[in-house]
Amino acid sequence: MQQLKRTLIWLCRIRHCRGFGIQSPSDFRFVRYVVTETALYYAYEQVGKGDDWLRRKLGLLCFRLANERQPHVIVDDAHIDDYLHAGCRKAQIIANLSPLPEPLEMAILPTEAYSPQLFCQCNQHSLLVFHDTYNHRSLWHQIEKDPSPVITFDLYYFGIVLFDQKRSRHNYIVNI
């Protein structure tokens, strides 16, 4: 039954596959070569053995994001530190939410952790990944409407938030 539901969700969002419809070259590159990358990375075989499909999907996404961004500090509330260490070996991974480093470089947080004060700790280089957005759609839509984030990527199960103030505001739907 769960497989059928996942297939229906994927089919409903099929017109948003692999960056289709994204006009910004930098956003298209980000979606195509980081978010929805299908090539095998160097550490895919070593990390996440035995994880369920959703944790593995989140882990591999965060692995690619950490590999792309190479942050110094990552806040990991999803407990996927094995994926994050494989993606960025130099990063210090903080497991708890208090105290949050300022500025916040990269964080993987549950959707319920959203608050306007959280966005005050972010700068133009910050990247936040919210997991469990499919169970909290109204809260995710609040995040999309918040004036602080500039670019959001709705991946249905997860959401990515970027704060680059030089860019024009946009909310993307991406099918993964």
C-alpha positions in Angstrom: 0.0 0.0 0.0 2.8 2.4 0.9 4.5 1.7 -2.5 1.3 2.5 -4.3 1.0 5.8 -2.4 4.6 6.8 -3.2 4.0 6.0 -6.9 0.8 8.1 -7.0 2.7 11.1 -5.4 5.5 10.7 -7.9 3.0 10.6 -10.8 1.2 13.7 -9.5 4.5 15.6 -9.4 6.0 14.1 -12.7 6.0 17.4 -14.5 8.6 18.7 -12.0 11.3 16.0 -12.6 15.0 16.8 -12.8 14.6 20.6 -12.9 12.0 20.8 -15.7 10.6 24.3 -15.9 13.3 26.0 -13.8 14.5 29.1 -15.7 17.3 30.2 -13.4 20.6 28.5 -14.6 22.0 28.3 -11.0 18.8 26.8 -9.6 18.6 24.4 -12.5 22.2 23.3 -11.9 21.5 22.9 -8.2 18.4 20.8 -8.8 19.8 18.7 -11.7 23.3 18.0 -10.3 22.9 18.0 -6.6 19.3 17.4 -5.5 18.2 14.9 -8.2 21.6 13.5 -9.2 21.4 9.9 -10.2 25.1 9.1 -10.6 26.7 7.0 -7.9 28.9 9.0 -5.6 32.1 7.6 -4.0 30.5 6.8 -0.6 27.1 5.5 -1.5 28.2 1.9 -0.9 29.6 2.6 2.6 26.8 4.6 4.2 23.3 3.8 5.3 23.3 0.1 5.1 20.0 -1.2 6.4 18.2 2.1 6.5 14.6 2.4 5.4 13.9 4.1 2.0 12.9 7.5 3.5 15.9 7.8 5.8 18.2 6.7 3.0 16.6 9.2 0.6 17.2 12.0 3.1 20.7 10.8 3.9 21.8 10.7 0.3 20.3 14.1 -0.3 22.1 15.6 2.7 25.3 13.7 1.6 25.2 15.5 -1.8 24.3 18.8 -0.2 27.2 18.6 2.3 29.5 17.5 -0.5 28.5 20.5 -2.6 28.5 23.1 0.2 31.4 21.9 2.4 30.2 23.6 5.5 32.3 23.9 8.7 29.3 23.2 11.1 26.2 21.2 10.4 23.3 20.9 12.8 21.9 17.4 12.4 18.5 16.8 14.1 17.8 13.8 11.8 20.7 11.8 13.1 22.2 11.1 9.7 25.8 12.0 10.7 27.2 9.0 8.9 26.0 10.5 5.6 27.1 14.0 6.5 30.6 12.9 7.5 31.0 11.0 4.2 29.9 14.1 2.3 32.1 16.6 4.3 34.8 15.1 6.5 36.0 18.5 7.9 32.5 19.5 9.1 31.7 19.5 12.8 28.3 17.9 13.3 26.2 19.2 16.2 23.4 16.8 17.2 21.2 19.0 19.4 19.4 22.3 18.5 20.7 24.3 21.4 22.7 26.4 21.2 22.6 26.9 17.5 25.8 28.4 15.9 25.5 31.8 14.3 25.5 32.1 11.4 23.8 28.8 10.7 25.6 27.3 7.7 23.7 24.0 7.2 21.0 22.3 9.2 18.8 19.3 8.9 15.7 20.0 11.1 12.2 18.6 11.5 9.5 20.8 10.1 8.2 21.5 13.6 11.5 23.3 14.4 10.5 26.2 12.2 10.2 29.6 13.8 10.9 33.1 12.6 13.7 33.3 15.2 15.5 30.4 13.5 15.6 32.3 10.2 17.2 35.3 12.1 20.3 33.1 12.6 20.8 32.5 8.9 22.8 34.5 6.4 23.0 34.5 2.6 25.1 31.3 2.6 22.8 29.3 4.9 21.0 26.1 3.8 18.3 24.5 5.8 16.8 21.1 5.1 13.4 20.4 6.7 12.4 16.7 6.9 8.9 15.4 7.5 7.3 18.1 5.4 4.7 15.7 4.0 3.1 15.4 7.4 3.2 19.1 8.0 2.1 20.7 4.7 0.6 23.8 6.3 3.7 24.5 8.2 5.8 24.0 5.1 3.6 26.5 3.3 4.2 29.0 6.1 8.0 28.5 5.6 7.5 29.2 1.9 5.6 32.4 2.7 8.1 33.7 5.3 9.8 36.8 4.1 13.3 35.6 5.1 14.0 32.7 2.8 14.5 33.6 -0.8 14.4 30.3 -2.5 12.6 27.1 -1.4 12.6 23.7 -3.0 9.5 21.5 -2.1 10.6 17.9 -2.5 7.4 16.6 -0.9 9.1 14.6 1.8 11.7 17.3 2.4 12.1 21.0 1.9 15.3 23.0 1.1 15.6 26.6 2.1 18.2 29.1 0.7 18.7 32.7 1.9 20.7 34.4 -0.9 19.3 37.9 -0.8 20.8 38.8 -4.2 18.4 36.4 -5.9 14.8 36.9 -6.8 12.3 35.1 -4.6 11.0 31.7 -5.9 9.3 28.6 -4.6 10.1 25.5 -6.7 8.4 22.1 -6.7 10.9 19.3 -7.4 10.0 15.6 -7.9 12.6 13.2 -6.4 
